[in-house]
Amino acid sequence: MTVTLAVSMAPLAVLTPPALPPPSASGAQAGAVALPACPLVFGHGGYPTTDDARDKDRVRQPNNPSAVNDQKTWGAQGVEGDVQLTKRGRQAVMWHNPTTAGLTGDTRRITATRWTAGTGSLRDRRIARGPYRGERVYSLREWLDHVKSRGLIALLEIKPRSRSVLADPALGARAWREISDPIRDRQDEQRIMVYSQDPWIQRELAARHPALLRGSAARWTDSVAWDEPVPPWTGNTRRWQAVLAQAPKSVMTNYTKEYRAWLAGRCR
């Protein structure tokens, strides 16, 4: 699981990058003159790209406080979270997968699951595997408040499967309030950006939150396709260098800790 920052006032397996060789003398001299500015780093949580992704997924996305805290520790300055809607658009929640796969209880679509009422309610479930096992699902409001408390920029992806509720004539107005109200209540004091990979949702976001659109921010910088177990970070370095040479203002990576270590001495 790309931006001029427009703002209003997974985790990874813990890997220790090998020591990097020091720049050559000529490289150091050149770098002293023309090192690019360091980009802001947005932490992302990897999701497998293989056919058995649902079974392999370790729920590494920074959609809960423990994962957000790890991203902060690893050097992230922003985090990407995944927004979905529960049954009838009653609650905006932070969860990546289209179903409750990865949580305790039976498997059902998030848009068919109630937030609190009834058997199998989303708030009563817990993450069942991976490094954040035991964490629960959080509301958008709760997540934004925690991200703010850690001094991080919030990047919200409104997941495409929310469209069925957002576009429903009977449910859409309330569902949009569940997403937009927490943002509007906080946007004067918290740095927030929004986007969606669904074209219709993206157009709606442009109309409802034009100043907060992600635009070209948080450019994707990894080249390694995520999988479980986690592939070596070193496969990314050629792409990391190519993107850094273009002096992006911000980047997004699945390898927050390793990327921040790699940046040392390569930017200012």
Secondary structure, 3 states (H helix, E strand, C coil): CCCCCCCCCCCCCCCCCCCCCCCCHHHHHHHHHHCCCCCEEEECCCCCCCCCHHHHCCCCCCCCHHHHHHHHHCCCCEEEEEEEECHHHCCEEECCCCECCCECCCCCEHHHCCCCCCCCCHHHCCECCCCCCCCCCEEHHHHHHHHHHCCCEEEEEECHHHHHHHCCCCCHHHHHHHHHHHHHHHCCCCCEEEECCCHHHHHHHHHHCHHHECCCCCEECCCCCCCCCCCCHHHHHHHHHHHHCCCCCEEEECCHHHHHHHHCCCCC
